[in-house]
Amino acid sequence: MWEVRMPETEELRHETKTIPLPAGVDQVDIHLAMGIGKLYVQAGSEALLDAEFTYNVAAWQPQISLEHRDATAYLTVRQPRAHTTVGRRAENTWRIRLAGDVPMDLHVKSGVGNAELNLAKLPLRRLSTKLGVGEATLMLTDNPQLGSVHIDMGVGNLTVDLRGEWQHDVTADIHGGTGTLTLQLPTEIGVKVVASKGIGRLRCNGLHHQGGGVWVNPAYTETGTTLNVTIHAGVGQINLNVGG
């Protein structure tokens, strides 16, 4: 638990870190865990990871570990569990670029703050995210290897762009929180959304209601590939938009 105590802010620190891809690795498992701050993740690294960390609370210095077992690299970047909370002058920003040429499982945990996860062009196989309090965007628009997505939404607004050209079936499991969830869905492949009833409203654009909490797009059953989305609704509003 994060105890309520004002952090001792110091001079702003700016650190960079590059983690090369170990020799012999043909897949990676990456965990990013940020307690407080702003998180930006995207593709574009020629190494396994390039990162820029900016913070002014010494206890928030990121901890990085890398293990290599068989042909898999396990990388963890985490913010220590310091007993502090955000003050007006506290700052903590991570800007992370990941490799685009090795199959990847990615796990992201964000506590208090905003997250912008532009994961297009990453060779993702599986993605799991757990969000806390804040605004978040998640882009999955060019990830042909992706098979499964799991999202735990916290408190705030979340936008997820799933308008990729999927080459096989994809399963997305989303647990709604408190706030607004917006999903951008593809038109060229079949889409099936199963939504449980929560407290709030559900708005659909470009989907047909089949009954029983099931919505599909016009391409459903017309293509060999289907995006299957299950939403466990929370408190707030859900927007489902096809195309756009």
C-alpha positions in Angstrom: 0.0 0.0 0.0 1.1 3.6 -0.7 1.1 5.5 2.6 0.0 9.2 2.5 3.2 11.1 3.1 4.6 14.1 1.2 7.7 13.2 -0.8 11.0 15.0 -0.4 11.4 16.6 -3.8 14.9 17.3 -5.0 16.6 18.5 -8.1 15.2 17.0 -11.3 17.1 14.0 -12.4 17.3 12.7 -16.0 18.7 9.2 -16.6 18.9 7.1 -19.8 19.3 3.4 -20.0 19.8 1.0 -22.8 19.5 -2.8 -22.4 20.9 -4.9 -25.3 19.2 -8.0 -26.4 21.1 -11.0 -25.0 22.7 -13.3 -27.6 20.7 -16.4 -28.3 17.4 -15.0 -27.3 14.4 -15.6 -29.5 11.6 -14.3 -27.3 11.2 -11.8 -24.4 9.0 -11.3 -21.4 8.8 -7.7 -20.2 7.2 -6.3 -17.0 6.8 -2.6 -16.5 5.5 -1.5 -13.1 5.1 2.2 -12.3 3.4 3.3 -9.1 3.1 7.1 -9.6 3.8 9.2 -12.7 3.5 9.4 -16.4 4.3 6.4 -18.6 5.0 6.4 -22.3 5.7 3.2 -24.2 6.3 2.7 -27.9 8.3 0.7 -30.5 11.5 1.9 -32.0 14.5 0.6 -30.0 17.3 -1.2 -31.8 18.2 -2.7 -28.5 15.8 -4.6 -26.2 15.0 -1.4 -24.4 15.9 2.3 -24.5 14.5 4.3 -21.7 14.5 7.9 -20.4 13.6 8.5 -16.7 12.9 11.9 -15.3 12.1 12.3 -11.6 12.8 14.4 -8.6 12.1 12.0 -5.7 15.2 9.9 -5.0 13.1 7.0 -3.8 11.5 6.7 -7.2 14.7 5.7 -9.1 13.7 2.9 -11.4 15.0 -0.6 -10.7 15.9 -2.7 -13.7 16.6 -6.4 -13.8 17.4 -8.8 -16.7 17.5 -12.5 -16.6 18.2 -14.9 -19.4 17.0 -18.5 -19.3 17.2 -20.8 -22.3 16.1 -18.7 -25.2 14.0 -16.3 -23.3 15.0 -12.9 -21.8 13.0 -11.6 -18.7 13.2 -7.9 -18.3 11.6 -6.0 -15.4 11.5 -2.2 -14.9 9.8 -1.1 -11.7 9.3 1.8 -9.5 10.3 1.0 -5.9 7.5 0.8 -3.3 8.5 4.0 -1.6 6.1 5.3 1.2 5.3 8.5 -0.6 2.5 10.1 -2.4 2.3 12.7 -5.1 2.9 16.3 -4.1 2.5 19.3 -6.5 6.2 19.5 -7.2 6.8 15.8 -7.5 7.6 14.6 -11.1 8.1 11.1 -12.5 8.1 10.4 -16.2 9.2 7.2 -18.0 9.7 7.2 -21.8 10.3 3.7 -23.0 11.1 2.3 -26.4 11.0 -1.5 -27.0 12.6 -3.8 -29.6 10.6 -4.4 -32.7 12.2 -7.6 -34.0 11.7 -10.3 -31.3 8.4 -12.0 -30.2 7.3 -10.4 -27.0 4.9 -10.9 -24.0 4.3 -7.5 -22.3 2.9 -6.8 -18.9 2.2 -3.2 -17.8 1.1 -2.0 -14.4 0.3 1.6 -13.8 -0.8 3.1 -10.5 -1.6 6.8 -10.2 -1.0 8.9 -13.3 -1.5 8.9 -17.1 -0.3 6.2 -19.5 0.2 6.4 -23.3 0.9 2.9 -24.7 1.5 3.2 -28.4 2.3 -0.5 -29.1 1.8 -0.5 -32.8 4.6 -2.4 -34.7 5.7 -4.3 -31.6 5.8 -8.1 -32.2 3.4 -8.7 -29.3 2.0 -12.2 -28.7 0.3 -11.5 -25.3 -0.5 -8.2 -23.6 -1.7 -7.6 -20.0 -2.3 -4.2 -18.5 -3.5 -3.2 -15.0 -4.4 0.4 -14.7 -5.0 2.5 -11.6 -6.1 6.1 -11.5 -5.7 8.4 -14.5 -6.1 8.7 -18.2 -4.8 6.0 -20.5 -4.6 5.2 -24.2 -3.6 1.9 -25.7 -2.9 1.5 -29.5 -2.8 -2.0 -31.0 -3.0 -1.2 -34.7 -0.1 -3.2 -36.3 0.6 -6.3 -34.2 -0.1 -9.3 -36.5 1.3 -11.8 -34.0 -0.9 -10.7 -31.1 -3.2 -13.5 -29.8 -4.5 -12.2 -26.5 -5.1 -9.0 -24.6 -6.1 -8.6 -20.9 -7.0 -5.2 -19.5 -7.9 -4.3 -15.9 -9.3 -0.8 -16.0 -9.1 1.3 -12.9 -10.5 4.8 -12.3 -10.5 7.2 -15.2 -10.9 7.1 -18.9 -9.4 4.5 -21.2 -9.2 4.4 -25.0 -8.2 1.2 -26.8 -7.5 1.2 -30.5 -7.9 -2.4 -31.9 -8.1 -1.5 -35.6 -5.3 -3.8 -36.7 -5.1 -6.1 -39.7 -5.2 -9.3 -37.6 -3.9 -12.4 -39.3 -5.5 -14.8 -36.9 -8.2 -14.7 -34.1 -7.5 -12.4 -31.3 -9.1 -12.5 -27.8 -9.5 -9.4 -25.7 -10.7 -9.6 -22.1 -11.5 -6.2 -20.5 -12.5 -5.6 -16.9 -14.1 -2.2 -16.7 -13.6 0.1 -13.8 -15.0 3.6 -13.0 -15.0 6.0 -15.9 -15.3 5.9 -19.7 -14.1 3.0 -21.8 -13.8 3.6 -25.6 -12.9 0.8 -28.0 -12.0 1.5 -31.6 -12.8 -1.7 -33.6 -11.8 -2.9 -37.1 -14.1 -3.2 -40.1 -12.1 -5.6 -42.3 -12.4 -8.6 -40.0 -15.2 -10.0 -37.9 -15.8 -8.5 -34.5 -17.8 -10.1 -31.7 -18.3 -8.2 -28.4 -19.9 -9.8 -25.3 -20.6 -7.3 -22.6 -21.9 -8.0 -19.1 -24.3 -5.5 -17.6 -22.7 -3.0 -15.3 -23.8 0.4 -13.9 -23.7 2.8 -16.7 -24.4 3.2 -20.4 -23.3 1.3 -23.5 -23.1 3.1 -26.9 -22.5 1.2 -30.1 -21.6 2.6 -33.5 -21.4 0.1 -36.4 -22.4 -3.0 -34.4 -25.5 -5.1 -34.5 -27.1 -6.3 -31.3 -27.7 -10.0 -31.5 -29.3 -10.1 -28.0 -28.0 -11.5 -24.7 -25.3 -8.9 -24.4 -23.7 -9.8 -27.8 -22.9 -7.3 -30.5 -21.2 -8.0 -33.9 -20.0 -6.0 -36.9 -21.1 -6.6 -40.5 -18.0 -8.6 -41.3 -18.7 -11.2 -38.5 -18.9 -14.7 -40.1 -17.8 -13.2 -43.4 -14.1 -13.4 -42.8 -11.8 -16.2 -41.5 -10.5 -14.0 -38.7 -12.4 -12.7 -35.6 -11.6 -10.3 -32.9 -13.5 -11.6 -29.8 -13.9 -9.0 -27.1 -15.4 -9.7 -23.7 -16.2 -6.7 -21.5 -16.9 -7.2 -17.8 -18.6 -3.8 -17.3 -17.9 -1.6 -14.4 -19.3 1.8 -13.4 -19.5 4.4 -16.2 -19.8 4.5 -19.9 -18.7 2.1 -22.7 -18.3 3.3 -26.3 -17.9 0.8 -29.0 -17.0 2.3 -32.4 -16.3 0.3 -35.6 -13.9 2.0 -38.0 -13.6 5.8 -37.9 
